[in-house]
Amino acid sequence: MSAAGPHARSLPEPRTWWGKWLQDRIPIDLEALWVYSNEPVPLHLKHWWWCLGGTPALLFGVQVVTGILLSFYYVPDPKEAWESVQRINTTVGYGWFIRSVHRWSSNLMIAAVILHMMRVYFTGAYRSPRELNWMAGVGLLGVTMFFGFTGYSLVYEQLSYWGATVAGNLTEAVPVVGHHLARLLRGGETVGDNTLTRYFILHVGILPTAIAVLLAFHILQIRLHGVTEFEFSGEERRTKKGEEKTYPFFPDHFMTEIMIGVGLAFVLTCLAVIFPTALEEKADPLTTPPHIKPEWYFYWTFRWLKLTGLTFAVLSIGFVGFLALVWPFVDAWIRKKRPRSEASVWLGAVAVVVLLVLTVWEAVASH
């Protein structure tokens, strides 16, 4: 047996010396890998609006790069955090631009995940055998929103401090384990010096790892089950033999994703330049601001909290989150009882309307 391994003889002979050198050290059949990765893509993915699934991954890459650059100058300490962000905005070369791109890509990533989840839901792409992929998507949505929350908490503005206070109170209202979770999140009974350190560890270590793992599982599921195919009236989708029309991932679909990435870079640049991220008043634990609101993706929870009260809001939001997680199995049970039921569509439409109403209500409310 050769040193290259038991499978070395089955590999095609490279044409160049450096190809042979590389194959001797990494005995992988690149041709087989190319065939396996270049799966046929359903024809409807030629339209860019069906490619929202790759958009959050691209934006996550932007988050990673800009986040690393910001971490070189950020100090996760209550006495220096706000000042370090101020230095990034005013002193560090292009610091204001990098911070603005980081913030806007965060907002766009959350919006893209929400829109992608809505598309998957209303097209029924979560159904068997893709239930686990839907659950991974729900996990990605939750982690991404928590990612955004820890991000703006690190700035240590008034919103950062009092947002962390509200989050701690909401966590403490969780039955049985709430008090322990709140202490773990805050690093004590109240928001203090340890809180910022814990949020920093979550933001740069734990949450990116969670997103990477969920993304890897999500992509693996897509590779194993393929992309859900849809048929549309007015489109010729089938060949003469009755087979689904597809097109190759490389270079066709890959170029579509590249074009989307270039478009995102242009949009992020425009947003960062036209609407640069400002730095608000430094956090003051002794002064409660009269009017303060979280980021837009938490408007609905803030309004719901005002309408219902702490305990009921936490329990109801937790129930909705759990229902969203296990919805493929609930939907399967409903469709087993009523095969032609459109309950999922109607329930989804009601949920979207309620969330929009609560979000807009909080956005326009004066207090």
Buried (B, 14 or more C-beta within 10 A) or exposed (E): EEEBEEEEEEBEEBEEEEEEEBBBEEBEBBEEEEEEEBBBBBBBBEEEEBBBBBBBBBBBEBBBBBBEBBBEBBBBBBEBBBEBBBBBBEEBEEBBBBBBBBBBBBBBBBBBBBBBBBBBBEEBBBBEEBBBBBBBBBBBBBBBBBBBBBBBBBBBBBBBBBBBBBBBBBBBBBEEEBEEBBBEBBBBEEBEEEBBBBBBEBBBEBBBEBBEEBBEBBBEBBEEEBBBBBEEEEEEBEEEEEEEBBEEBEEBBBEBBEEBBEEBBEEBBEBBEEEBBEBEEBBEEEEEBEEBBBBBBBBBBBBBBBEBEEEEBBBEBEEBEEEBBEBBEBBEEBBEEEEEEEEBEEBBEEBBEEBEEBBEBBEEEEE
